[in-house]
């Protein structure tokens, strides 16, 4: 039987959240607690009638919607089957064997997977209090660094740095180094995105966004990014033709144009997130301040974290363990329905940060 190439054989599959058993509530994948815009649902239903046709390979209407809402050039936009496709394309296009891609210690793990696909080395700079440290990143840039990747706001910590720090990072990087700023949770951040978007015009920065979070379209798989022309031309070569289905394009364009619905989701998500964080802090937990649709919950030890996870699962509540990030003492909880949040808070507060171990290690 034919064998895979060595690089693929050495890879592990990208770790996804455990599937939720019947009757359980998954709070592990950072999906929206709220349904998509009614306009997006109507647009998707209408697009189904054209299902015999290939989708628009240039994402024309979707790019027009994004460009109008964010006041950017449609020519600078690429769309992907989720921002993950765009991440993979950029890394494969601009890094390979012998190159380094520099990220932050608790940065998005899919970047490491994409580096294994390209043959590049993924290296990490230290963080401060679960937060990206620009000085640490700049000190970690070496002769082999090709790409610096920053998720802001960050996954899985939920923290963020000021846009001024992103600008300082770009200014401190060599011109030969590409900066990729992943803003998948950007809609939950109250900073003006314009200063970071403006970096794209300089030619060395890519900014990525997603419809999976604030727009409630995780199932549609749509991401987008702003690319300098020379970078976009090369990255697009690695995107699948007709990569975003017609239904998904129609839903995303309609969702982008329904800003009021998105802002309502963001407002309610923030309210529920802050209420949960306040309740947990009262019980002795110290979650870092989040600017996303999830909360990172540190426990006193990995053992306490595992005990809490078992207890929650026994109640049909699935959170995300963070062992893969080197955060074995943490769980990440997606902000979900109010009843589920109340159950999570009650269970965790009953045990506290040093959650009692009832056995099972």
C-alpha positions as CSV (number, residue, x, y, z in Angstrom):
1,X,0.0,0.0,0.0
2,X,1.3,3.5,-0.8
3,X,2.7,5.4,2.1
4,X,2.1,9.1,2.8
5,X,5.0,11.6,2.4
6,X,7.0,11.8,5.6
7,X,5.8,15.3,6.6
8,X,2.1,14.1,6.5
9,X,2.9,10.8,8.3
10,X,4.5,12.8,11.1
11,X,1.5,15.1,11.6
12,X,-1.3,14.6,14.0
13,X,-4.9,15.6,12.9
14,X,-6.0,19.0,14.1
15,X,-7.7,18.5,17.4
16,X,-11.4,19.4,17.3
17,X,-13.8,19.5,20.3
18,X,-15.3,16.3,21.4
19,X,-18.8,15.8,19.8
20,X,-21.6,16.4,22.2
21,X,-23.6,13.3,23.1
22,X,-27.3,13.4,22.6
23,X,-28.9,15.7,25.2
24,X,-25.6,17.4,26.1
25,X,-24.8,21.1,25.5
26,X,-21.6,21.8,23.7
27,X,-19.9,25.0,25.0
28,X,-16.6,24.0,23.4
29,X,-16.4,25.5,19.9
30,X,-17.0,29.2,20.3
31,X,-20.2,29.1,18.2
32,X,-22.7,31.9,18.5
33,X,-25.4,31.4,21.2
34,X,-27.8,33.2,18.8
35,X,-29.2,32.4,15.4
36,X,-28.0,34.2,12.2
37,X,-29.7,37.2,10.9
38,X,-33.2,36.6,9.5
39,X,-32.0,38.3,6.3
40,X,-29.2,35.8,6.1
41,X,-31.6,32.9,6.5
42,X,-33.8,34.3,3.7
43,X,-30.9,34.9,1.4
44,X,-29.6,31.3,1.9
45,X,-33.0,29.9,1.2
46,X,-33.3,31.8,-2.0
47,X,-29.8,30.7,-3.1
48,X,-30.8,27.0,-2.7
49,X,-32.9,27.4,-5.9
50,X,-29.7,28.0,-7.8
51,X,-28.0,25.0,-6.3
52,X,-27.4,23.4,-9.8
53,X,-24.9,26.2,-10.6
54,X,-21.3,26.7,-9.4
55,X,-20.9,29.6,-6.9
56,X,-19.4,32.9,-7.9
57,X,-15.6,32.2,-7.9
58,X,-14.9,35.9,-7.3
59,X,-17.3,36.3,-4.4
60,X,-18.5,39.5,-6.1
61,X,-21.6,40.4,-4.0
62,X,-20.0,39.2,-0.8
63,X,-16.9,41.3,-1.4
64,X,-19.1,44.3,-2.3
65,X,-20.9,43.9,1.0
66,X,-17.7,43.7,3.0
67,X,-16.1,46.6,1.2
68,X,-19.2,48.9,1.7
69,X,-19.5,48.1,5.4
70,X,-15.8,48.4,6.3
71,X,-15.0,51.1,3.7
72,X,-12.2,49.1,2.1
73,X,-11.3,48.2,-1.4
74,X,-13.1,45.1,-2.7
75,X,-10.0,44.3,-4.7
76,X,-8.1,43.7,-1.5
77,X,-10.5,41.1,-0.2
78,X,-10.1,37.3,-0.5
79,X,-12.8,35.0,0.8
80,X,-12.2,31.5,2.2
81,X,-14.1,28.5,3.5
82,X,-13.6,29.9,7.0
83,X,-10.6,32.0,7.9
84,X,-8.8,28.7,8.4
85,X,-8.5,28.2,4.7
86,X,-7.0,31.7,4.3
87,X,-4.5,31.0,7.2
88,X,-3.4,27.8,5.5
89,X,-3.0,29.5,2.1
90,X,-0.9,32.3,3.4
91,X,1.5,30.1,5.4
92,X,1.9,27.6,2.5
93,X,2.5,30.5,0.0
94,X,5.1,32.3,2.1
95,X,6.9,29.7,4.3
96,X,8.5,26.4,3.7
97,X,11.3,24.1,4.9
98,X,14.0,26.1,6.7
99,X,11.6,29.0,7.4
100,X,10.1,30.0,10.8
101,X,6.6,31.2,11.5
102,X,6.5,33.2,14.8
103,X,3.5,33.2,17.0
104,X,2.5,33.9,20.6
105,X,2.8,31.3,23.3
106,X,-0.9,30.7,23.6
107,X,-1.7,31.5,19.9
108,X,-4.2,29.8,17.7
109,X,-3.1,26.2,17.3
110,X,-4.2,25.8,13.7
111,X,-1.2,28.0,12.7
112,X,1.1,25.2,14.0
113,X,-0.9,22.7,11.9
114,X,-0.5,24.9,8.8
115,X,3.2,25.1,9.4
116,X,3.6,21.4,9.5
117,X,1.8,21.3,6.1
118,X,4.2,23.8,4.6
119,X,7.3,22.3,6.3
120,X,8.0,25.5,8.2
121,X,9.0,25.6,11.9
122,X,6.4,27.2,14.2
123,X,8.0,29.0,17.1
124,X,6.4,30.9,20.0
125,X,7.2,34.0,21.9
126,X,6.4,34.3,25.6
127,X,3.2,36.1,26.7
128,X,2.5,38.2,29.8
129,X,-0.6,37.4,31.9
130,X,-2.1,35.3,29.0
131,X,-1.6,38.3,26.7
132,X,0.4,38.8,23.5
133,X,3.7,40.7,24.3
134,X,5.0,42.7,21.3
135,X,8.4,43.2,22.9
136,X,8.7,39.4,23.2
137,X,7.7,38.9,19.6
138,X,10.2,41.4,18.4
139,X,13.0,39.9,20.4
140,X,12.1,36.5,18.9
141,X,12.4,37.5,15.3
142,X,15.4,35.7,13.7
143,X,17.1,35.4,10.3
144,X,14.7,32.6,9.3
145,X,11.5,34.4,10.4
146,X,9.1,34.8,7.4
147,X,5.8,35.3,9.0
148,X,4.6,36.7,12.4
149,X,1.1,35.6,13.3
150,X,-1.0,37.4,15.9
151,X,-4.6,36.6,16.9
152,X,-6.1,39.7,18.4
153,X,-8.4,39.3,20.3
154,X,-6.7,36.0,21.1
155,X,-8.0,32.4,21.1
156,X,-8.0,30.6,23.5
157,X,-7.2,33.3,26.1
158,X,-9.8,36.0,25.0
159,X,-7.3,38.8,25.8
160,X,-6.3,41.6,23.4
161,X,-3.7,44.2,22.9
162,X,-4.3,47.7,21.8
163,X,-4.2,48.5,18.1
164,X,-1.3,50.8,18.8
165,X,0.7,47.7,19.8
166,X,-0.1,46.0,16.5
167,X,1.1,49.1,14.7
168,X,4.3,49.1,16.8
169,X,4.8,45.5,16.0
170,X,4.6,46.1,12.3
171,X,6.9,49.1,12.6
172,X,9.5,47.0,14.4
173,X,9.5,44.0,12.0
174,X,11.8,43.8,9.1
175,X,10.2,44.6,5.8
176,X,10.8,41.0,4.6
177,X,8.6,39.6,7.4
178,X,4.8,39.3,6.7
179,X,2.5,40.2,9.6
180,X,-0.8,38.3,9.8
181,X,-3.4,39.6,12.2
182,X,-6.3,37.3,12.8
183,X,-9.3,39.2,14.0
184,X,-11.8,36.3,14.0
185,X,-13.3,37.9,17.2
186,X,-12.8,41.5,16.0
187,X,-16.5,42.3,16.2
188,X,-16.4,41.7,20.0
189,X,-13.5,44.2,20.4
190,X,-14.5,47.8,21.0
191,X,-11.5,49.2,19.2
192,X,-11.8,50.9,15.9
193,X,-10.4,48.4,13.3
194,X,-9.4,51.1,10.8
195,X,-5.8,51.6,12.1
196,X,-5.0,47.9,11.6
197,X,-6.9,47.7,8.3
198,X,-4.7,50.6,7.1
199,X,-1.6,48.6,7.6
200,X,-2.5,46.5,4.6
201,X,-1.7,49.3,2.3
202,X,1.9,49.1,3.4
203,X,2.3,45.8,1.6
204,X,3.5,43.6,4.5
205,X,0.3,43.0,6.5
206,X,-2.7,40.7,6.1
207,X,-5.8,41.1,8.3
208,X,-8.3,38.2,8.6
209,X,-11.9,38.0,9.8
210,X,-14.6,35.4,10.1
211,X,-18.4,35.1,9.8
212,X,-18.4,32.2,12.3
213,X,-18.6,34.1,15.5
214,X,-20.5,37.4,15.7
215,X,-22.5,36.7,12.6
216,X,-23.6,33.2,13.8
217,X,-22.6,31.5,10.5
218,X,-20.1,28.8,11.7
219,X,-22.0,26.2,9.7
220,X,-21.7,28.2,6.5
221,X,-17.9,28.3,6.7
222,X,-17.0,31.8,5.4
223,X,-14.0,33.9,6.2
224,X,-12.4,36.9,4.6
225,X,-9.3,38.9,4.7
226,X,-7.6,42.1,3.5
227,X,-4.5,41.4,1.4
228,X,-1.9,43.6,-0.2
229,X,-2.1,42.9,-4.0
230,X,1.2,41.0,-4.3
231,X,0.4,38.8,-1.2
232,X,-3.2,38.2,-2.3
233,X,-2.2,37.0,-5.8
234,X,0.0,34.3,-4.4
235,X,-2.3,33.2,-1.6
236,X,-5.2,32.9,-4.0
237,X,-3.3,30.3,-6.0
238,X,-3.7,28.0,-3.0
239,X,-7.4,28.5,-2.4
240,X,-9.8,25.8,-3.8
241,X,-11.6,27.1,-6.9
242,X,-15.3,27.8,-6.0
243,X,-14.3,27.5,-2.4
244,X,-17.3,29.2,-0.8
245,X,-20.6,27.8,-1.7
246,X,-23.4,29.9,-3.2
247,X,-25.7,29.5,-0.2
248,X,-22.8,30.5,2.1
249,X,-21.9,33.5,0.0
250,X,-25.5,34.7,0.0
251,X,-25.9,34.2,3.7
252,X,-22.7,36.0,4.5
253,X,-23.4,39.0,2.3
254,X,-26.9,39.4,3.8
255,X,-25.4,39.1,7.3
256,X,-22.8,41.7,6.6
257,X,-25.4,44.1,5.5
258,X,-27.5,43.5,8.6
259,X,-25.2,45.2,11.0
260,X,-27.9,45.8,13.6
261,X,-28.4,42.1,14.1
262,X,-24.7,41.5,14.5
263,X,-24.3,44.3,17.0
264,X,-27.3,43.0,19.0
265,X,-25.6,39.6,19.2
266,X,-22.3,41.2,20.3
267,X,-24.1,43.3,23.0
268,X,-25.9,40.3,24.4
269,X,-22.9,38.1,24.3
270,X,-20.8,40.6,26.1
271,X,-23.4,41.0,28.8
272,X,-23.7,37.3,29.4
273,X,-19.9,36.9,29.3
274,X,-19.3,39.6,31.9
275,X,-22.1,38.3,34.1
276,X,-20.4,34.8,34.1
277,X,-17.0,36.3,34.7
278,X,-18.2,38.4,37.7
279,X,-19.9,35.3,39.2
280,X,-16.8,33.2,38.9
281,X,-14.5,36.0,40.3
282,X,-16.8,36.1,43.4
283,X,-16.2,32.4,43.8
284,X,-12.4,32.9,43.7
285,X,-11.7,32.3,40.0
286,X,-9.4,34.6,38.0
287,X,-10.4,34.5,34.4
288,X,-8.5,36.9,32.2
289,X,-10.6,39.7,30.8
290,X,-12.1,38.5,27.6
291,X,-12.9,40.4,24.4
292,X,-14.5,37.4,22.6
293,X,-17.5,35.1,22.8
294,X,-15.8,32.8,25.3
295,X,-14.1,32.9,28.7
296,X,-10.9,31.1,29.8
297,X,-11.2,29.7,33.3
298,X,-8.0,28.8,35.1
299,X,-8.1,26.4,38.0
300,X,-5.7,25.9,40.9
301,X,-4.1,22.9,39.2
302,X,-4.5,20.5,36.2
303,X,-6.0,17.9,38.6
304,X,-8.7,20.4,39.8
305,X,-9.4,21.3,36.1
306,X,-9.9,17.7,35.2
307,X,-12.2,17.1,38.2
308,X,-14.3,20.2,37.2
309,X,-14.5,18.9,33.6
310,X,-15.7,15.5,34.7
311,X,-18.3,17.1,36.9
312,X,-19.6,19.4,34.1
313,X,-19.7,16.5,31.7
314,X,-21.8,14.5,34.1
315,X,-24.3,17.3,33.9
316,X,-24.3,17.3,30.1
317,X,-22.1,20.4,29.8
318,X,-19.1,20.1,27.5
319,X,-16.4,22.8,27.8
320,X,-13.0,22.7,26.0
321,X,-9.9,21.5,27.7
322,X,-6.7,23.5,26.9
323,X,-4.0,20.9,27.3
324,X,-2.9,21.3,23.7
325,X,-2.1,24.9,24.4
326,X,0.0,24.1,27.5
327,X,-2.9,25.3,29.6
328,X,-3.8,22.0,31.3
329,X,-5.2,23.9,34.3
330,X,-7.8,25.8,32.2
331,X,-11.1,25.2,30.6
332,X,-12.6,27.4,27.9
333,X,-16.3,28.0,27.9
334,X,-18.2,29.4,25.0
335,X,-20.9,32.0,26.0
336,X,-24.1,30.0,25.3
337,X,-27.7,30.0,26.3
338,X,-28.6,31.7,29.6
339,X,-29.8,28.4,31.2
340,X,-26.5,26.7,30.3
341,X,-24.4,29.6,31.6
342,X,-26.3,29.4,34.9
343,X,-25.7,25.7,35.2
344,X,-22.0,26.1,34.5
345,X,-21.6,28.9,37.0
346,X,-23.5,26.9,39.7
347,X,-21.3,23.8,39.2
348,X,-18.0,25.6,39.1
349,X,-18.8,27.9,42.0
350,X,-19.8,24.9,44.1
351,X,-16.3,23.5,43.7
352,X,-14.2,26.6,43.4
353,X,-10.8,27.0,41.7
354,X,-9.4,24.0,43.7
355,X,-12.3,21.8,42.5
356,X,-12.4,18.7,44.7
357,X,-11.2,15.5,42.9
358,X,-13.8,12.8,43.3
359,X,-11.5,10.2,41.8
360,X,-10.3,9.3,38.3
361,X,-7.1,11.4,38.3
